[in-house]
């Protein structure tokens, strides 16, 4: 048996550190361990008073609040995954969305409440892991004066 030396003492300190690093690195994995980071989808619904399909921050164009927005897996004929409401400024936010293809649409009953779309009312989006996806904004114009 070899005597205990200063050189062997260094190895007794280094080997446990190396083993701890190897174990912690293997626990972290290479991202393919089945834990896929989810993403998010943001967008906005606005009143397009002049029907030009662009939001111009003024008295005539503004965000629409409390509009239900539905998120469907794959197509708008698919399964509803989440539903959110727009904030006071018309923005909506879907969080914790699994990567994949989705369809986003506002609640269609708005058309019956005196609004008509000036842009498509369905948006297809592709969510990527760990990313925020911006859906094209939805725009509506008044077409019926409910006070008449």
Buried (B, 14 or more C-beta within 10 A) or exposed (E): EEEEEEEEEEEEEEEEEEEEEEEEEEEEEEEEEEEEEEBBBBBBBBBBBEBEEEBEEEEEBBBBEEBBBBBBBEEBEEEEBBEBEBBEEBBBEBEEBEBBEBBBBBBEEBBEEBBBBBBEBBBBBEBEEEBBBEBBBBBBBEEEEEEE
